[in-house]
């Protein structure tokens, strides 16, 4: 599972709680400690990243995310001032591990969706349907080779 791999890569602690409704829980990726030229950036001058790993989502949020081909475990982008930061874990002598709870509408996109789009076609819903004008994703069917 993608979330388990990302937990190992970024040392993400277990999910502290299940968000409700349209809320999602995101582990904010750590700021860069060095510049491209190799200089160290003091902690007070490091800026918070506006991207992180989607850890958990409320039931209503899962519906919205599915419509946009975003899944739990994806690296998502969100507004810089979106949501509320919450301290999840603090070890002695190290920085606190923080997560941010945001509304699903504040997610701007996902890096992993680009890979998924290769397997889907985007189709417009027919005029006679109640959701006319909306677009849906339809999984491409595998083409069989003639024997």
N, C-alpha and C positions, 0 to 999 in steps of 0.2 A: 504494500500500500504506500502511496506517495507521501502521506503524512508521516508515517513511521520513518521513512528515509530522511525527510526534512528534519524530524526531531533529532536524529543522530547528527546530521550535518551542522545544525545550528544550536544544539544543546537546548532544545525547547522542553520545558518541564511539562508534566501532565496537565491536561485541561482542568482548570480549577472549578468550573461550573458550566452548565449548559445555558447559553443565552436564550432568551424568550422572544417570541414574535419575530420582528424584522431586525433583530440585533445580531451582529456577528462578532466573534472574538478573533483578533489578529495579533500574532506575535510580531512586533516591530523588529525588522532586521537591524543589527547594530550599526552605528555610524562608523565611518572610516577613521582609523586612528592615524593613518599616514596619507600624505598627498601623493600625487602621481610622481613627483620629484623625489620622494623618499623622506620628506620632512614630517616630524611628528606633530600632530594637532593636539593641543591641550584639551582636556575633557570639557572645560567650560566654553570652548569655541566650537565644539563638534555640534553639527546640526542633526536634528532627528530626521530619519529617513521617512518618506511618505510611502513606503512599501513594506510588506511583511508577508508572513505565511498565514493563510486562513486556517484557523484552528478548529472553530466550531461555529455553527449557525443555528438560529431558531427555525422552527418549522416553516413559518411564512417566508423567512429569508431563503430557505432551501429552494422553494418554488421559484423565487426571483432569480437566484443564482443559476438554476437549471435552464431557465430561459436564455441565459447568456453564456451557456457552456462553461460555467465556473464551478469548480468542485472544491470541497474541503481538502486542504493540502496544497492548493495552488499558491503561487506568489502573486499577490494582488497589490494594486496601486490604489491609494486613497488620498483624500484631501489632507493638506498639511495640518490643518487645525480641526480635523474631523474627530469626533468621539472624545472619550475620556480615557486617560492612561490609568492603569491600576497596577500596583506592585503585587506580584504573584509570589515571589520567592526571594529571600535574601540570605546569602551565606556570609559567615563571619569573614571580614577582610576582603570582600569583593562587592562589586556593584549589584544592585537589585535587578532582578529579572522582571521586566514590565511587559504587560500586554495592553492593547487598546481595544475598547468596546465601541463599535461604530454602528450606525444604521446601514443596512444593505444598500440603500440608495447612494451612500457616500463612496462606494467602491467604484473606481473609475475604469478598471479593467484588470485583466489577468495575463501574465506572461505565458502561462501554460495553455491558454485558449488558442493561441496561434497554432500550436501543434494539433489540437483537436479539430480545427476548422478544415484541415486537409481531408478529414473523414466525413464531412457534412456538406450538404447543399443548402443554400438559403432559398426558401420559397415563400411567395406571397400567398396569403389565404384568399380563397375564391370570394367573388363578390356576393354570392348568395349566403355566405356564412356570417354569423353574428359578430365575428371578430375581424371583419373586412378591413384591409389596410395594414394589418399586422404581418410580421414576418415570422416564420418558424424555421427551425433547423431540422432537416431530414437526413438521417444517416445514409450514406452512399451504400449501394449494394455492391458486393464483390462481383466482378465480371468473371464468368467462367470461360476457360480456354476450351476451344473446340478440340476434340480428340482426334 
